């Protein structure tokens, strides 16, 4: 069992957003100005660096990082549920 990951509120908000919207085919983000990504179909934007901790800890799969939908992993869902995987 690993220790709780130290994720910022912004990173956790992104993880929750992806978890809430990913029904199996992922969540699409589109490039926005100033190193940001906009959740497709919304005005919500996230800084590029917000994705790094989620990807590096295996909580999401960002695919190629540019055009692929972002998918939450089992570890990401487990993290949100309060468990560690």
Secondary structure, DSSP 8 states (H G I E B T S, - for coil): --------HHHHHHHHHHHHH-SSS-B-EEEETTTEEEETTSS-EEEHHHHHHHHHTTSEE-TTSSSS-BEE-HHHHHHHTT---
